[in-house]
Amino acid sequence: MPAALPTIALTLGDAAGIGPEVVVRACADSKITTACRPLLVGHPEIARRAITHSGLTIELAEVAQPDEQPPLNTLACWNPPTAPHDVIEVPPGHNDARAGRAAYEYLVAAANAGLTKQVAAITTAPLSKAALHLAGLKYPGHTEILAEVCGVRDFGMMLYLPSGNTVKSPHGLGVVHVTLHTSIRSVPDQLTTVAVAEKIELIDGFTRRIGCPAPRVAVCALNPHAGEEGIFGDEESRTIAPAVQAVRNRGRINVTGPLPADTLFRRAAAGEFDAVVAMYHDQGHIAFKLIGFQSAVNVTLGLPIVRTSPSHGTAFDIAWQCPADPSGMIEAILIAAKLAT
């Protein structure tokens, strides 16, 4: 008998954004229905509105538990009992505390379902950090919430692009960030040799999981020209190079750096490397979103569960107005299904 398809929990994200729409549009795609069993996590009324808005004919089936099987040819929707019901009153396109609280509860419930093996993986629609804060939830984003729920300290945000026209490595290209949701001013003080080495190990492990037997990992410099022998800064010689050397000395990982970031990403996209370690959020994000914005997938490394998401945000400016492109969500779900199996 063929193996059962993995159940992937899909959080609806912020109800005022494009999350609900891209989720239901993705669930209507045959690539998704043949790769996994989608489970919507959110208020069914929000999901039904997104289905109607998208002009789809999906029949929704409300389930009481994430591992409950819905009737044939229906899309399962689980509204966690902790989630607020007043989210259905949230107007589109604006930050709202009710949407922030609901998005948080969907995420926590999905993560717990992953920890208890009720779902095989989770894929998250965008949430608004501002809406989280309006709800009194002082988190920088998805990644930090998931790390807290899962009880891990060594974790990282990675963007992944599959192999294709813009990425020549046969196994795609990933970038992980040593620092994440923090100010540029604080980055140098947050960089440590241990943190850089941890991220090298994390992205090497991920790249092996997706089928690359011997990943080629490159590490970004922090400063222009990799510090230019200390003229533009000494973080390269003081922090980053020792981390690269320490990992290299262990003999298992093929790692190079620190290399100037302004040329490194071009080299990586051309197929010279399979993975990159960036020092801060925009150093990796800007390059990847220029290379392949719609195809980039966010993967949280270091968790005991599989979590992916599209790389775009809530897009309040077009939410519930213009048709939203689900291609990023589709890629994210497919990567989750691949990692789950």
C-alpha positions as CSV (number, residue, x, y, z in Angstrom):
1,M,0.0,0.0,0.0
2,P,1.2,3.5,-0.7
3,A,2.4,5.5,2.3
4,A,-0.1,7.9,3.8
5,L,0.3,11.5,2.9
6,P,1.8,13.7,5.7
7,T,-0.6,16.1,7.4
8,I,0.7,19.7,7.1
9,A,-0.8,22.2,9.5
10,L,-1.3,25.6,7.6
11,T,-1.8,28.5,10.0
12,L,-4.0,31.3,8.5
13,G,-1.7,34.0,9.9
14,D,-3.0,37.5,10.3
15,A,-6.7,37.6,9.3
16,A,-6.3,41.2,8.0
17,G,-3.5,40.2,5.6
18,I,-3.2,37.9,2.5
19,G,-2.4,34.8,4.6
20,P,-5.9,33.2,4.5
21,E,-6.1,33.8,0.7
22,V,-2.7,32.4,-0.2
23,V,-3.4,29.4,2.0
24,V,-6.7,28.4,0.4
25,R,-5.4,29.1,-3.1
26,A,-2.4,26.8,-2.4
27,C,-4.8,24.1,-1.1
28,A,-6.6,24.2,-4.5
29,D,-3.4,23.4,-6.3
30,S,-2.9,19.8,-7.4
31,K,0.8,19.8,-6.4
32,I,-0.3,20.3,-2.8
33,T,-3.1,17.8,-2.7
34,T,-0.8,15.1,-4.1
35,A,2.0,15.9,-1.7
36,C,0.2,16.2,1.6
37,R,-3.0,16.4,3.5
38,P,-3.5,20.1,4.3
39,L,-5.0,21.1,7.6
40,L,-6.1,24.7,8.0
41,V,-5.5,26.2,11.5
42,G,-7.7,29.2,12.1
43,H,-11.3,30.4,12.3
44,P,-13.4,28.6,9.6
45,E,-15.4,31.8,8.9
46,I,-12.1,33.5,7.8
47,A,-11.2,30.5,5.7
48,R,-14.7,30.5,4.0
49,R,-14.4,34.2,3.2
50,A,-11.0,33.6,1.6
51,I,-12.4,30.7,-0.4
52,T,-15.3,32.9,-1.6
53,H,-12.9,35.9,-2.3
54,S,-10.7,33.6,-4.4
55,G,-13.5,32.2,-6.4
56,L,-12.9,28.6,-5.3
57,T,-15.4,25.8,-4.7
58,I,-13.6,24.1,-1.8
59,E,-15.8,22.5,0.7
60,L,-14.6,23.1,4.3
61,A,-14.9,20.5,7.0
62,E,-14.5,21.7,10.6
63,V,-12.6,19.2,12.8
64,A,-12.3,19.1,16.6
65,Q,-8.7,17.7,16.7
66,P,-5.8,18.2,14.3
67,D,-5.5,14.5,13.6
68,E,-9.2,14.0,12.8
69,Q,-9.9,12.8,9.3
70,P,-12.4,15.0,7.4
71,P,-14.9,13.6,4.9
72,L,-13.6,12.7,1.5
73,N,-12.9,15.6,-0.9
74,T,-13.1,18.3,1.8
75,L,-10.5,20.6,3.3
76,A,-10.0,20.2,7.1
77,C,-10.1,23.3,9.3
78,W,-9.2,23.2,12.9
79,N,-10.0,26.3,15.1
80,P,-7.9,25.9,18.3
81,P,-10.1,26.4,21.5
82,T,-7.6,29.0,22.7
83,A,-8.1,31.2,19.7
84,P,-10.4,34.3,20.0
85,H,-13.6,34.3,18.1
86,D,-13.8,38.0,17.6
87,V,-11.1,37.8,14.9
88,I,-14.0,37.6,12.4
89,E,-14.7,41.3,13.2
90,V,-11.2,42.4,12.1
91,P,-11.3,44.8,9.1
92,P,-8.9,43.9,6.3
93,G,-5.6,45.7,5.7
94,H,-4.9,47.1,9.2
95,N,-3.1,46.1,12.3
96,D,-5.5,44.9,15.0
97,A,-4.8,43.3,18.4
98,R,-7.5,40.7,17.8
99,A,-5.8,39.5,14.6
100,G,-2.4,39.5,16.4
101,R,-3.8,37.4,19.3
102,A,-5.5,34.9,16.9
103,A,-2.4,34.5,14.7
104,Y,-0.4,33.8,17.9
105,E,-2.8,31.2,19.1
106,Y,-2.9,29.5,15.7
107,L,0.9,29.3,15.7
108,V,1.2,27.9,19.2
109,A,-1.5,25.3,18.6
110,A,0.0,24.2,15.3
111,A,3.5,23.9,17.0
112,N,2.1,21.9,19.8
113,A,0.3,19.6,17.3
114,G,3.7,19.1,15.7
115,L,5.4,18.3,19.0
116,T,2.7,15.7,19.8
117,K,3.0,14.2,16.3
118,Q,-0.6,15.0,15.4
119,V,0.7,16.7,12.3
120,A,3.9,16.0,10.4
121,A,4.9,19.6,9.8
122,I,3.6,23.2,9.9
123,T,3.6,25.9,7.3
124,T,2.8,29.4,8.5
125,A,1.1,32.3,6.8
126,P,2.4,35.8,7.5
127,L,1.6,37.5,10.8
128,S,2.1,41.1,11.7
129,K,4.7,41.9,14.4
130,A,2.9,45.2,15.1
131,A,-0.4,43.3,15.6
132,L,1.3,40.9,18.0
133,H,2.6,43.9,20.0
134,L,-0.9,45.5,20.1
135,A,-2.1,42.2,21.6
136,G,0.6,42.5,24.3
137,L,2.8,39.8,22.8
138,K,6.3,41.3,22.7
139,Y,7.8,38.8,20.2
140,P,9.9,39.8,17.2
141,G,8.2,37.2,15.0
142,H,7.3,33.6,14.3
143,T,10.8,32.2,14.8
144,E,11.2,33.4,18.4
145,I,7.7,32.2,19.4
146,L,8.4,28.7,17.9
147,A,11.7,28.5,19.7
148,E,10.0,29.3,23.0
149,V,7.2,26.8,22.4
150,C,9.7,24.1,21.5
151,G,12.1,24.9,24.3
152,V,15.2,25.4,22.1
153,R,18.0,28.0,22.2
154,D,20.1,27.0,19.2
155,F,17.9,27.9,16.2
156,G,18.0,29.9,13.1
157,M,16.0,31.4,10.3
158,M,16.9,30.1,6.9
159,L,15.7,31.2,3.5
160,Y,15.8,28.5,0.8
161,L,15.5,28.7,-3.0
162,P,15.1,25.5,-5.0
163,S,17.3,24.9,-8.0
164,G,16.2,26.6,-11.2
165,N,16.9,29.4,-13.5
166,T,18.4,31.7,-10.9
167,V,20.0,29.1,-8.6
168,K,22.4,26.7,-10.3
169,S,23.3,24.4,-7.4
170,P,21.5,21.1,-8.1
171,H,20.3,21.0,-4.5
172,G,19.1,24.7,-4.3
173,L,20.6,27.4,-2.1
174,G,20.0,28.2,1.6
175,V,21.0,31.2,3.7
176,V,20.8,31.2,7.5
177,H,21.3,34.3,9.7
178,V,23.4,34.5,12.8
179,T,21.4,37.5,14.1
180,L,17.8,38.0,13.1
181,H,15.2,40.5,14.3
182,T,17.4,43.1,15.8
183,S,18.7,46.6,15.0
184,I,21.7,47.0,12.7
185,R,23.4,48.9,15.6
186,S,23.3,45.8,17.8
187,V,24.6,43.3,15.3
188,P,28.3,43.5,16.0
189,D,27.8,43.0,19.8
190,Q,25.6,40.0,19.2
191,L,28.0,38.2,16.9
192,T,30.0,35.5,18.7
193,T,32.3,32.7,17.5
194,V,30.0,30.1,19.0
195,A,26.9,31.6,17.3
196,V,28.6,31.6,13.9
197,A,29.7,28.0,14.3
198,E,26.2,26.9,15.4
199,K,24.7,28.4,12.2
200,I,27.3,26.7,10.0
201,E,26.4,23.4,11.7
202,L,22.6,24.0,11.3
203,I,22.6,24.9,7.6
204,D,25.0,22.0,6.8
205,G,22.6,19.6,8.5
206,F,19.6,21.0,6.6
207,T,21.3,20.8,3.2
208,R,22.2,17.2,3.9
209,R,18.5,16.5,4.8
210,I,17.4,17.7,1.4
211,G,19.8,15.3,-0.4
212,C,23.1,17.2,-0.7
213,P,25.8,14.7,0.4
214,A,28.6,17.1,0.9
215,P,27.3,20.7,1.2
216,R,29.6,23.6,0.3
217,V,29.0,26.3,2.9
218,A,30.2,29.9,2.6
219,V,30.3,32.4,5.4
220,C,29.6,36.1,4.9
221,A,31.9,38.8,6.3
222,L,30.2,41.5,8.3
223,N,32.1,44.5,7.0
224,P,32.8,45.7,3.4
225,H,35.7,43.9,1.7
226,A,35.7,41.4,4.6
227,G,37.2,44.2,6.8
228,E,40.1,45.0,4.4
229,E,42.7,43.6,6.9
230,G,41.1,45.5,9.8
231,I,40.7,48.9,8.1
232,F,36.9,48.6,8.1
233,G,36.5,46.5,11.2
234,D,38.0,43.5,13.0
235,E,34.9,41.2,13.4
236,E,36.2,39.0,10.6
237,S,39.5,38.2,12.2
238,R,38.2,38.4,15.8
239,T,34.9,36.5,15.6
240,I,34.0,35.0,12.2
241,A,37.2,33.5,10.9
242,P,37.8,31.6,14.3
243,A,34.4,30.1,14.0
244,V,35.0,28.9,10.4
245,Q,38.4,27.5,11.4
246,A,36.9,25.7,14.4
247,V,34.2,24.0,12.3
248,R,36.7,23.2,9.6
249,N,39.0,21.5,12.2
250,R,36.3,19.0,13.0
251,G,36.8,17.6,9.5
252,R,33.2,17.0,8.5
253,I,32.0,20.3,7.0
254,N,33.3,22.0,3.9
255,V,33.1,25.7,4.9
256,T,34.7,28.8,3.4
257,G,34.9,32.4,4.7
258,P,34.5,35.0,5.7
259,L,33.9,36.3,2.2
260,P,32.7,39.8,1.1
261,A,28.9,39.6,0.9
262,D,28.6,41.8,-2.1
263,T,30.1,39.1,-4.4
264,L,29.4,36.0,-2.3
265,F,25.7,35.8,-3.2
266,R,26.4,36.1,-6.9
267,R,28.9,33.3,-6.6
268,A,26.4,31.2,-4.6
269,A,23.6,31.7,-7.1
270,A,25.9,30.7,-9.9
271,G,26.4,27.3,-8.2
272,E,29.7,27.6,-6.4
273,F,28.1,27.1,-3.0
274,D,25.1,25.2,-1.6
275,A,24.6,27.3,1.5
276,V,25.4,30.6,3.0
277,V,25.7,31.9,6.5
278,A,24.8,35.6,6.7
279,M,25.6,37.8,9.7
280,Y,22.3,39.7,9.9
281,H,18.7,39.8,8.5
282,D,19.0,42.1,5.6
283,Q,22.4,40.8,4.4
284,G,20.7,37.5,3.5
285,H,17.1,38.6,2.9
286,I,17.7,41.4,0.4
287,A,19.9,39.2,-1.8
288,F,17.5,36.2,-1.7
289,K,14.4,38.3,-2.4
290,L,16.2,39.9,-5.4
291,I,17.1,36.4,-6.7
292,G,13.7,34.8,-6.3
293,F,11.1,36.5,-4.1
294,Q,8.1,34.4,-5.0
295,S,10.1,31.1,-4.7
296,A,12.0,31.8,-1.5
297,V,10.9,29.6,1.5
298,N,11.6,30.4,5.1
299,V,12.6,27.3,7.1
300,T,13.3,27.5,10.9
301,L,16.3,25.4,11.7
302,G,17.0,23.8,15.1
303,L,13.4,22.9,16.0
304,P,12.2,19.4,16.9
305,I,9.4,20.0,14.3
306,V,9.4,21.0,10.7
307,R,8.3,24.6,10.0
308,T,8.3,26.5,6.8
309,S,6.7,29.7,5.5
310,P,6.7,31.9,2.4
311,S,9.1,34.8,2.5
312,H,6.6,37.5,1.9
313,G,4.7,39.4,4.6
314,T,1.0,40.3,5.3
315,A,0.7,42.7,2.3
316,F,-1.9,44.8,3.9
317,D,-1.9,47.1,0.9
318,I,-3.5,44.4,-1.3
319,A,-5.1,42.1,1.2
320,W,-8.7,41.1,0.4
321,Q,-8.5,43.4,-2.7
322,C,-6.2,42.3,-5.5
323,P,-5.6,38.5,-6.2
324,A,-2.7,37.4,-4.1
325,D,0.0,35.1,-5.6
326,P,0.1,31.7,-3.7
327,S,3.3,30.5,-5.4
328,G,5.4,31.2,-2.3
329,M,3.0,29.4,0.0
330,I,2.9,26.4,-2.5
331,E,6.7,26.2,-2.4
332,A,6.7,26.4,1.4
333,I,4.2,23.6,1.7
334,L,6.1,21.4,-0.7
335,I,9.3,21.8,1.2
336,A,7.5,21.0,4.5
337,A,6.1,17.9,2.9
338,K,9.6,16.9,1.6
339,L,11.2,17.4,5.0
340,A,8.4,15.6,6.8
341,T,8.8,12.5,4.7
